[in-house]
Amino acid sequence: MTTLALSTYVPADDLARIVVTVLIVALVAPSAASLAIVGFDRRRTGDAPTGNAFIVLGTGTLMLLVSLGIYALINH
């Protein structure tokens, strides 16, 4: 009964896509942020090239997620 009422407002395939997207972002975004934080720690302890690479990778991943989110909002 609840599924029938919910499917009239949001189709099941759209709901599944939303859930998958939220789970992916919930896993990837914190990992990217922690990677950038580890990069700052590596730079502080003396391993600057590795630290810089971690910072660039973490920041780039977060920027990619934000860009994809804005793209999805604009085009749908």
N, CA, C and O atoms as a CHARMM CRD file, in Angstrom:
* protein
*
  304
    1    1 MET  N      0.81300  -1.17900   0.00000 PROA 1      0.00000
    2    1 MET  CA     0.00000   0.00000   0.00000 PROA 1      0.00000
    3    1 MET  C      0.87000   1.26100   0.00000 PROA 1      0.00000
    4    1 MET  O      0.61600   2.20000  -0.75400 PROA 1      0.00000
    5    2 THR  N      1.89500   1.27000   0.85200 PROA 2      0.00000
    6    2 THR  CA     2.78400   2.42600   0.90300 PROA 2      0.00000
    7    2 THR  C      3.58400   2.54600  -0.38900 PROA 2      0.00000
    8    2 THR  O      3.79300   3.64800  -0.89400 PROA 2      0.00000
    9    3 THR  N      4.02500   1.41800  -0.91700 PROA 3      0.00000
   10    3 THR  CA     4.78700   1.43800  -2.16300 PROA 3      0.00000
   11    3 THR  C      3.93000   1.95900  -3.29700 PROA 3      0.00000
   12    3 THR  O      4.41300   2.71200  -4.14200 PROA 3      0.00000
   13    4 LEU  N      2.69200   1.58000  -3.32900 PROA 4      0.00000
   14    4 LEU  CA     1.79200   2.05300  -4.37200 PROA 4      0.00000
   15    4 LEU  C      1.58600   3.56300  -4.25300 PROA 4      0.00000
   16    4 LEU  O      1.60000   4.27000  -5.26000 PROA 4      0.00000
   17    5 ALA  N      1.39900   4.05100  -3.05100 PROA 5      0.00000
   18    5 ALA  CA     1.20400   5.48600  -2.86400 PROA 5      0.00000
   19    5 ALA  C      2.48200   6.25100  -3.18500 PROA 5      0.00000
   20    5 ALA  O      2.41400   7.33600  -3.76200 PROA 5      0.00000
   21    6 LEU  N      3.63800   5.71500  -2.82800 PROA 6      0.00000
   22    6 LEU  CA     4.90400   6.37900  -3.10900 PROA 6      0.00000
   23    6 LEU  C      5.20600   6.38600  -4.59500 PROA 6      0.00000
   24    6 LEU  O      5.74000   7.36700  -5.11200 PROA 6      0.00000
   25    7 SER  N      4.87500   5.31400  -5.28500 PROA 7      0.00000
   26    7 SER  CA     5.18600   5.22500  -6.71000 PROA 7      0.00000
   27    7 SER  C      4.33700   6.17600  -7.54400 PROA 7      0.00000
   28    7 SER  O      4.68900   6.46300  -8.68800 PROA 7      0.00000
   29    8 THR  N      3.23900   6.66700  -7.00300 PROA 8      0.00000
   30    8 THR  CA     2.47000   7.66400  -7.75300 PROA 8      0.00000
   31    8 THR  C      3.17300   9.01800  -7.75000 PROA 8      0.00000
   32    8 THR  O      2.99000   9.80800  -8.67700 PROA 8      0.00000
   33    9 TYR  N      3.96800   9.29600  -6.73000 PROA 9      0.00000
   34    9 TYR  CA     4.69600  10.56200  -6.65600 PROA 9      0.00000
   35    9 TYR  C      6.09600  10.45700  -7.23700 PROA 9      0.00000
   36    9 TYR  O      6.53300  11.34500  -7.96800 PROA 9      0.00000
   37   10 VAL  N      6.80200   9.38300  -6.91900 PROA 10     0.00000
   38   10 VAL  CA     8.16100   9.16000  -7.40600 PROA 10     0.00000
   39   10 VAL  C      8.22900   7.75100  -7.97500 PROA 10     0.00000
   40   10 VAL  O      8.03600   6.78400  -7.23900 PROA 10     0.00000
   41   11 PRO  N      8.50200   7.61200  -9.27600 PROA 11     0.00000
   42   11 PRO  CA     8.63400   6.27100  -9.85200 PROA 11     0.00000
   43   11 PRO  C      9.76000   5.48500  -9.17500 PROA 11     0.00000
   44   11 PRO  O     10.75200   6.06200  -8.73000 PROA 11     0.00000
   45   12 ALA  N      9.59600   4.18200  -9.10400 PROA 12     0.00000
   46   12 ALA  CA    10.53800   3.31900  -8.38400 PROA 12     0.00000
   47   12 ALA  C     11.94600   3.39500  -8.97300 PROA 12     0.00000
   48   12 ALA  O     12.92000   3.38700  -8.22000 PROA 12     0.00000
   49   13 ASP  N     12.07800   3.46900 -10.30000 PROA 13     0.00000
   50   13 ASP  CA    13.41600   3.53200 -10.89100 PROA 13     0.00000
   51   13 ASP  C     14.10400   4.85600 -10.56700 PROA 13     0.00000
   52   13 ASP  O     15.31700   4.88100 -10.36000 PROA 13     0.00000
   53   14 ASP  N     13.35700   5.94500 -10.51900 PROA 14     0.00000
   54   14 ASP  CA    13.94900   7.22500 -10.10900 PROA 14     0.00000
   55   14 ASP  C     14.37500   7.19300  -8.64400 PROA 14     0.00000
   56   14 ASP  O     15.42800   7.72000  -8.28600 PROA 14     0.00000
   57   15 LEU  N     13.56400   6.58200  -7.81200 PROA 15     0.00000
   58   15 LEU  CA    13.89500   6.46700  -6.39700 PROA 15     0.00000
   59   15 LEU  C     15.15400   5.63000  -6.19700 PROA 15     0.00000
   60   15 LEU  O     15.99000   5.95500  -5.35300 PROA 15     0.00000
   61   16 ALA  N     15.29200   4.56000  -6.96500 PROA 16     0.00000
   62   16 ALA  CA    16.48200   3.71800  -6.87600 PROA 16     0.00000
   63   16 ALA  C     17.72700   4.49800  -7.31200 PROA 16     0.00000
   64   16 ALA  O     18.78200   4.37100  -6.69000 PROA 16     0.00000
   65   17 ARG  N     17.61500   5.29900  -8.37100 PROA 17     0.00000
   66   17 ARG  CA    18.74700   6.11000  -8.82200 PROA 17     0.00000
   67   17 ARG  C     19.13900   7.13500  -7.76500 PROA 17     0.00000
   68   17 ARG  O     20.32500   7.39500  -7.56200 PROA 17     0.00000
   69   18 ILE  N     18.15400   7.71800  -7.09400 PROA 18     0.00000
   70   18 ILE  CA    18.44200   8.68700  -6.03800 PROA 18     0.00000
   71   18 ILE  C     19.17900   8.01600  -4.88500 PROA 18     0.00000
   72   18 ILE  O     20.15600   8.56200  -4.37200 PROA 18     0.00000
   73   19 VAL  N     18.72100   6.84400  -4.47900 PROA 19     0.00000
   74   19 VAL  CA    19.34600   6.12800  -3.36300 PROA 19     0.00000
   75   19 VAL  C     20.78100   5.74400  -3.70600 PROA 19     0.00000
   76   19 VAL  O     21.67300   5.89300  -2.87200 PROA 19     0.00000
   77   20 VAL  N     21.01300   5.25800  -4.90500 PROA 20     0.00000
   78   20 VAL  CA    22.36400   4.87200  -5.32400 PROA 20     0.00000
   79   20 VAL  C     23.28200   6.09100  -5.35200 PROA 20     0.00000
   80   20 VAL  O     24.42700   6.01500  -4.90500 PROA 20     0.00000
   81   21 THR  N     22.79500   7.20300  -5.86800 PROA 21     0.00000
   82   21 THR  CA    23.59800   8.42100  -5.92600 PROA 21     0.00000
   83   21 THR  C     23.96400   8.91700  -4.53600 PROA 21     0.00000
   84   21 THR  O     25.10700   9.30200  -4.28800 PROA 21     0.00000
   85   22 VAL  N     23.00000   8.90700  -3.63600 PROA 22     0.00000
   86   22 VAL  CA    23.25400   9.36000  -2.26900 PROA 22     0.00000
   87   22 VAL  C     24.27400   8.45200  -1.58500 PROA 22     0.00000
   88   22 VAL  O     25.15300   8.94500  -0.87700 PROA 22     0.00000
   89   23 LEU  N     24.17600   7.15500  -1.78000 PROA 23     0.00000
   90   23 LEU  CA    25.14000   6.23800  -1.16800 PROA 23     0.00000
   91   23 LEU  C     26.54700   6.43600  -1.71900 PROA 23     0.00000
   92   23 LEU  O     27.52200   6.39300  -0.96900 PROA 23     0.00000
   93   24 ILE  N     26.65300   6.65200  -3.01800 PROA 24     0.00000
   94   24 ILE  CA    27.97200   6.87400  -3.61500 PROA 24     0.00000
   95   24 ILE  C     28.59800   8.15400  -3.06600 PROA 24     0.00000
   96   24 ILE  O     29.76900   8.16700  -2.68700 PROA 24     0.00000
   97   25 VAL  N     27.81200   9.22500  -3.02600 PROA 25     0.00000
   98   25 VAL  CA    28.34400  10.49700  -2.51900 PROA 25     0.00000
   99   25 VAL  C     28.67300  10.38000  -1.03300 PROA 25     0.00000
  100   25 VAL  O     29.65000  10.96400  -0.56600 PROA 25     0.00000
  101   26 ALA  N     27.86700   9.63200  -0.29400 PROA 26     0.00000
  102   26 ALA  CA    28.11400   9.47000   1.14100 PROA 26     0.00000
  103   26 ALA  C     29.40600   8.70300   1.41200 PROA 26     0.00000
  104   26 ALA  O     29.98100   8.83800   2.49200 PROA 26     0.00000
  105   27 LEU  N     29.86300   7.91800   0.47400 PROA 27     0.00000
  106   27 LEU  CA    31.11600   7.19000   0.64300 PROA 27     0.00000
  107   27 LEU  C     32.30700   7.93300   0.04800 PROA 27     0.00000
  108   27 LEU  O     33.38800   7.94600   0.63700 PROA 27     0.00000
  109   28 VAL  N     32.11900   8.54400  -1.10200 PROA 28     0.00000
  110   28 VAL  CA    33.23300   9.15400  -1.81600 PROA 28     0.00000
  111   28 VAL  C     33.64000  10.50400  -1.20600 PROA 28     0.00000
  112   28 VAL  O     34.83200  10.76600  -1.04300 PROA 28     0.00000
  113   29 ALA  N     32.67800  11.35300  -0.87100 PROA 29     0.00000
  114   29 ALA  CA    33.00600  12.69700  -0.37600 PROA 29     0.00000
  115   29 ALA  C     33.80600  12.66400   0.93100 PROA 29     0.00000
  116   29 ALA  O     34.81300  13.36500   1.02500 PROA 29     0.00000
  117   30 PRO  N     33.40900  11.89000   1.93800 PROA 30     0.00000
  118   30 PRO  CA    34.24300  11.85800   3.14800 PROA 30     0.00000
  119   30 PRO  C     35.63100  11.25900   2.90300 PROA 30     0.00000
  120   30 PRO  O     36.60800  11.67400   3.52700 PROA 30     0.00000
  121   31 SER  N     35.71200  10.29600   2.00500 PROA 31     0.00000
  122   31 SER  CA    37.01600   9.70900   1.68400 PROA 31     0.00000
  123   31 SER  C     37.92800  10.73500   1.02900 PROA 31     0.00000
  124   31 SER  O     39.11900  10.79400   1.33400 PROA 31     0.00000
  125   32 ALA  N     37.37900  11.53800   0.13900 PROA 32     0.00000
  126   32 ALA  CA    38.18000  12.56800  -0.52700 PROA 32     0.00000
  127   32 ALA  C     38.62300  13.63800   0.47100 PROA 32     0.00000
  128   32 ALA  O     39.76100  14.10500   0.42100 PROA 32     0.00000
  129   33 ALA  N     37.72900  14.02000   1.37200 PROA 33     0.00000
  130   33 ALA  CA    38.10100  15.02500   2.37300 PROA 33     0.00000
  131   33 ALA  C     39.19000  14.48800   3.29900 PROA 33     0.00000
  132   33 ALA  O     40.12500  15.21500   3.63600 PROA 33     0.00000
  133   34 SER  N     39.08400  13.24200   3.70800 PROA 34     0.00000
  134   34 SER  CA    40.11000  12.68400   4.59100 PROA 34     0.00000
  135   34 SER  C     41.43700  12.51500   3.84900 PROA 34     0.00000
  136   34 SER  O     42.50200  12.63300   4.45600 PROA 34     0.00000
  137   35 LEU  N     41.38400  12.24300   2.56400 PROA 35     0.00000
  138   35 LEU  CA    42.60700  12.15500   1.77200 PROA 35     0.00000
  139   35 LEU  C     43.31800  13.50800   1.72900 PROA 35     0.00000
  140   35 LEU  O     44.54300  13.56900   1.83900 PROA 35     0.00000
  141   36 ALA  N     42.55900  14.58700   1.57100 PROA 36     0.00000
  142   36 ALA  CA    43.16300  15.92100   1.57800 PROA 36     0.00000
  143   36 ALA  C     43.73900  16.25100   2.95700 PROA 36     0.00000
  144   36 ALA  O     44.79800  16.87100   3.05100 PROA 36     0.00000
  145   37 ILE  N     43.05500  15.84400   4.01900 PROA 37     0.00000
  146   37 ILE  CA    43.55500  16.09100   5.37300 PROA 37     0.00000
  147   37 ILE  C     44.85700  15.32800   5.61100 PROA 37     0.00000
  148   37 ILE  O     45.79100  15.86500   6.20700 PROA 37     0.00000
  149   38 VAL  N     44.92400  14.09200   5.15500 PROA 38     0.00000
  150   38 VAL  CA    46.15500  13.30600   5.26800 PROA 38     0.00000
  151   38 VAL  C     47.26900  13.97900   4.46500 PROA 38     0.00000
  152   38 VAL  O     48.43100  13.96700   4.87300 PROA 38     0.00000
  153   39 GLY  N     46.91000  14.56100   3.32700 PROA 39     0.00000
  154   39 GLY  CA    47.89700  15.28100   2.52900 PROA 39     0.00000
  155   39 GLY  C     48.50100  16.44900   3.27900 PROA 39     0.00000
  156   39 GLY  O     49.70800  16.68100   3.20700 PROA 39     0.00000
  157   40 PHE  N     47.66100  17.19200   4.00500 PROA 40     0.00000
  158   40 PHE  CA    48.19000  18.29700   4.81200 PROA 40     0.00000
  159   40 PHE  C     49.12700  17.78000   5.90200 PROA 40     0.00000
  160   40 PHE  O     50.14800  18.40200   6.19800 PROA 40     0.00000
  161   41 ASP  N     48.77800  16.65400   6.48900 PROA 41     0.00000
  162   41 ASP  CA    49.64800  16.07300   7.51800 PROA 41     0.00000
  163   41 ASP  C     50.96700  15.61300   6.91800 PROA 41     0.00000
  164   41 ASP  O     52.02100  15.81300   7.52200 PROA 41     0.00000
  165   42 ARG  N     50.92700  15.00400   5.74900 PROA 42     0.00000
  166   42 ARG  CA    52.16000  14.56600   5.09000 PROA 42     0.00000
  167   42 ARG  C     53.05900  15.75300   4.76500 PROA 42     0.00000
  168   42 ARG  O     54.27800  15.67700   4.92000 PROA 42     0.00000
  169   43 ARG  N     52.44800  16.86100   4.31000 PROA 43     0.00000
  170   43 ARG  CA    53.26200  18.05200   4.02400 PROA 43     0.00000
  171   43 ARG  C     53.91100  18.59000   5.28300 PROA 43     0.00000
  172   43 ARG  O     55.05700  19.04000   5.25600 PROA 43     0.00000
  173   44 ARG  N     53.18000  18.54400   6.38800 PROA 44     0.00000
  174   44 ARG  CA    53.69800  19.07500   7.64300 PROA 44     0.00000
  175   44 ARG  C     54.85200  18.23100   8.16600 PROA 44     0.00000
  176   44 ARG  O     55.78400  18.76500   8.76700 PROA 44     0.00000
  177   45 THR  N     54.80300  16.92100   7.94600 PROA 45     0.00000
  178   45 THR  CA    55.84800  16.03300   8.46600 PROA 45     0.00000
  179   45 THR  C     57.04300  15.91300   7.53500 PROA 45     0.00000
  180   45 THR  O     58.01300  15.23300   7.87200 PROA 45     0.00000
  181   46 GLY  N     57.00000  16.55400   6.37500 PROA 46     0.00000
  182   46 GLY  CA    58.18900  16.58700   5.53700 PROA 46     0.00000
  183   46 GLY  C     58.07900  15.88600   4.20400 PROA 46     0.00000
  184   46 GLY  O     58.99600  16.01200   3.39200 PROA 46     0.00000
  185   47 ASP  N     57.03100  15.16400   3.92900 PROA 47     0.00000
  186   47 ASP  CA    56.87500  14.46600   2.65000 PROA 47     0.00000
  187   47 ASP  C     55.98200  15.31300   1.73900 PROA 47     0.00000
  188   47 ASP  O     54.82900  14.96600   1.48200 PROA 47     0.00000
  189   48 ALA  N     56.53300  16.42500   1.25900 PROA 48     0.00000
  190   48 ALA  CA    55.74700  17.41100   0.51300 PROA 48     0.00000
  191   48 ALA  C     55.18500  16.89600  -0.81600 PROA 48     0.00000
  192   48 ALA  O     54.02000  17.16900  -1.10200 PROA 48     0.00000
  193   49 PRO  N     55.94100  16.17200  -1.64200 PROA 49     0.00000
  194   49 PRO  CA    55.36200  15.72600  -2.92000 PROA 49     0.00000
  195   49 PRO  C     54.15000  14.80100  -2.74200 PROA 49     0.00000
  196   49 PRO  O     53.14500  14.94500  -3.43800 PROA 49     0.00000
  197   50 THR  N     54.25600  13.86600  -1.81700 PROA 50     0.00000
  198   50 THR  CA    53.12600  12.96800  -1.57100 PROA 50     0.00000
  199   50 THR  C     51.96300  13.74000  -0.96200 PROA 50     0.00000
  200   50 THR  O     50.81000  13.51700  -1.33200 PROA 50     0.00000
  201   51 GLY  N     52.25100  14.63200  -0.04700 PROA 51     0.00000
  202   51 GLY  CA    51.20300  15.44600   0.55700 PROA 51     0.00000
  203   51 GLY  C     50.47500  16.29100  -0.46400 PROA 51     0.00000
  204   51 GLY  O     49.24700  16.37700  -0.45000 PROA 51     0.00000
  205   52 ASN  N     51.23500  16.91700  -1.35500 PROA 52     0.00000
  206   52 ASN  CA    50.61100  17.72100  -2.40700 PROA 52     0.00000
  207   52 ASN  C     49.74400  16.86900  -3.32600 PROA 52     0.00000
  208   52 ASN  O     48.66500  17.29400  -3.73900 PROA 52     0.00000
  209   53 ALA  N     50.21000  15.67900  -3.64200 PROA 53     0.00000
  210   53 ALA  CA    49.42500  14.78700  -4.50100 PROA 53     0.00000
  211   53 ALA  C     48.11700  14.38700  -3.82500 PROA 53     0.00000
  212   53 ALA  O     47.06900  14.34800  -4.47000 PROA 53     0.00000
  213   54 PHE  N     48.17500  14.09100  -2.53700 PROA 54     0.00000
  214   54 PHE  CA    46.95700  13.73400  -1.80700 PROA 54     0.00000
  215   54 PHE  C     45.98000  14.90300  -1.75700 PROA 54     0.00000
  216   54 PHE  O     44.77200  14.72100  -1.90500 PROA 54     0.00000
  217   55 ILE  N     46.51200  16.10500  -1.54800 PROA 55     0.00000
  218   55 ILE  CA    45.65100  17.28700  -1.48800 PROA 55     0.00000
  219   55 ILE  C     44.98100  17.52500  -2.83800 PROA 55     0.00000
  220   55 ILE  O     43.78400  17.80400  -2.90200 PROA 55     0.00000
  221   56 VAL  N     45.74500  17.41500  -3.90100 PROA 56     0.00000
  222   56 VAL  CA    45.19300  17.62000  -5.25000 PROA 56     0.00000
  223   56 VAL  C     44.15200  16.56100  -5.57100 PROA 56     0.00000
  224   56 VAL  O     43.10300  16.87600  -6.13300 PROA 56     0.00000
  225   57 LEU  N     44.42700  15.31900  -5.22500 PROA 57     0.00000
  226   57 LEU  CA    43.47700  14.24400  -5.50500 PROA 57     0.00000
  227   57 LEU  C     42.19100  14.41100  -4.70400 PROA 57     0.00000
  228   57 LEU  O     41.09900  14.24700  -5.24700 PROA 57     0.00000
  229   58 GLY  N     42.30900  14.73200  -3.42800 PROA 58     0.00000
  230   58 GLY  CA    41.12100  14.91800  -2.60400 PROA 58     0.00000
  231   58 GLY  C     40.30100  16.11600  -3.03100 PROA 58     0.00000
  232   58 GLY  O     39.07700  16.03100  -3.12300 PROA 58     0.00000
  233   59 THR  N     40.96400  17.23500  -3.29300 PROA 59     0.00000
  234   59 THR  CA    40.26600  18.44100  -3.72900 PROA 59     0.00000
  235   59 THR  C     39.64000  18.25300  -5.10400 PROA 59     0.00000
  236   59 THR  O     38.52100  18.70200  -5.35100 PROA 59     0.00000
  237   60 GLY  N     40.35700  17.59500  -5.98500 PROA 60     0.00000
  238   60 GLY  CA    39.82000  17.33700  -7.32100 PROA 60     0.00000
  239   60 GLY  C     38.59100  16.45500  -7.29400 PROA 60     0.00000
  240   60 GLY  O     37.64700  16.67800  -8.05200 PROA 60     0.00000
  241   61 THR  N     38.59400  15.46100  -6.43100 PROA 61     0.00000
  242   61 THR  CA    37.43500  14.58300  -6.31000 PROA 61     0.00000
  243   61 THR  C     36.22100  15.34000  -5.78900 PROA 61     0.00000
  244   61 THR  O     35.11000  15.16300  -6.28800 PROA 61     0.00000
  245   62 LEU  N     36.43700  16.18500  -4.78200 PROA 62     0.00000
  246   62 LEU  CA    35.32500  16.97900  -4.25300 PROA 62     0.00000
  247   62 LEU  C     34.80200  17.95900  -5.30600 PROA 62     0.00000
  248   62 LEU  O     33.59200  18.14600  -5.43400 PROA 62     0.00000
  249   63 MET  N     35.70600  18.57700  -6.05200 PROA 63     0.00000
  250   63 MET  CA    35.27200  19.49400  -7.11000 PROA 63     0.00000
  251   63 MET  C     34.50500  18.75700  -8.20200 PROA 63     0.00000
  252   63 MET  O     33.54200  19.29200  -8.75100 PROA 63     0.00000
  253   64 LEU  N     34.91900  17.54300  -8.51800 PROA 64     0.00000
  254   64 LEU  CA    34.21200  16.73800  -9.50700 PROA 64     0.00000
  255   64 LEU  C     32.79800  16.39900  -9.03300 PROA 64     0.00000
  256   64 LEU  O     31.84900  16.47000  -9.81200 PROA 64     0.00000
  257   65 LEU  N     32.65700  16.03000  -7.76000 PROA 65     0.00000
  258   65 LEU  CA    31.33200  15.72400  -7.22600 PROA 65     0.00000
  259   65 LEU  C     30.41600  16.94200  -7.26200 PROA 65     0.00000
  260   65 LEU  O     29.24700  16.83000  -7.62900 PROA 65     0.00000
  261   66 VAL  N     30.93700  18.08800  -6.88700 PROA 66     0.00000
  262   66 VAL  CA    30.13700  19.31600  -6.92700 PROA 66     0.00000
  263   66 VAL  C     29.76200  19.66200  -8.36200 PROA 66     0.00000
  264   66 VAL  O     28.62300  20.04700  -8.62800 PROA 66     0.00000
  265   67 SER  N     30.69700  19.53000  -9.27900 PROA 67     0.00000
  266   67 SER  CA    30.41300  19.83200 -10.68700 PROA 67     0.00000
  267   67 SER  C     29.36200  18.90000 -11.25700 PROA 67     0.00000
  268   67 SER  O     28.47100  19.33500 -11.98600 PROA 67     0.00000
  269   68 LEU  N     29.46000  17.62500 -10.93300 PROA 68     0.00000
  270   68 LEU  CA    28.44800  16.67500 -11.42000 PROA 68     0.00000
  271   68 LEU  C     27.07800  16.96600 -10.81900 PROA 68     0.00000
  272   68 LEU  O     26.06000  16.80600 -11.49200 PROA 68     0.00000
  273   69 GLY  N     27.04500  17.38700  -9.57200 PROA 69     0.00000
  274   69 GLY  CA    25.77800  17.74000  -8.94600 PROA 69     0.00000
  275   69 GLY  C     25.14300  18.95900  -9.60300 PROA 69     0.00000
  276   69 GLY  O     23.93900  18.96800  -9.86000 PROA 69     0.00000
  277   70 ILE  N     25.93600  19.97900  -9.87300 PROA 70     0.00000
  278   70 ILE  CA    25.42200  21.17600 -10.54500 PROA 70     0.00000
  279   70 ILE  C     24.97000  20.83600 -11.96800 PROA 70     0.00000
  280   70 ILE  O     23.93600  21.32300 -12.42500 PROA 70     0.00000
  281   71 TYR  N     25.73800  20.00700 -12.65900 PROA 71     0.00000
  282   71 TYR  CA    25.36000  19.58200 -14.00200 PROA 71     0.00000
  283   71 TYR  C     24.01600  18.84200 -13.99700 PROA 71     0.00000
  284   71 TYR  O     23.16500  19.06700 -14.85700 PROA 71     0.00000
  285   72 ALA  N     23.84900  17.96400 -13.01800 PROA 72     0.00000
  286   72 ALA  CA    22.58900  17.21600 -12.92900 PROA 72     0.00000
  287   72 ALA  C     21.41300  18.13100 -12.62400 PROA 72     0.00000
  288   72 ALA  O     20.31400  17.91600 -13.13600 PROA 72     0.00000
  289   73 LEU  N     21.62800  19.15100 -11.79700 PROA 73     0.00000
  290   73 LEU  CA    20.54500  20.08200 -11.49900 PROA 73     0.00000
  291   73 LEU  C     20.15600  20.91800 -12.70000 PROA 73     0.00000
  292   73 LEU  O     18.97500  21.17700 -12.92800 PROA 73     0.00000
  293   74 ILE  N     21.14300  21.33800 -13.46400 PROA 74     0.00000
  294   74 ILE  CA    20.86400  22.20700 -14.60000 PROA 74     0.00000
  295   74 ILE  C     20.20700  21.44200 -15.75000 PROA 74     0.00000
  296   74 ILE  O     19.31300  21.97200 -16.41000 PROA 74     0.00000
  297   75 ASN  N     20.63200  20.22700 -15.99100 PROA 75     0.00000
  298   75 ASN  CA    20.15900  19.47700 -17.15400 PROA 75     0.00000
  299   75 ASN  C     18.96000  18.60000 -16.89900 PROA 75     0.00000
  300   75 ASN  O     18.47900  17.95000 -17.82600 PROA 75     0.00000
  301   76 HSD  N     18.45500  18.55200 -15.67700 PROA 76     0.00000
  302   76 HSD  CA    17.28800  17.70000 -15.43100 PROA 76     0.00000
  303   76 HSD  C     16.23200  18.46900 -14.75000 PROA 76     0.00000
  304   76 HSD  O     15.16700  17.92800 -14.45500 PROA 76     0.00000
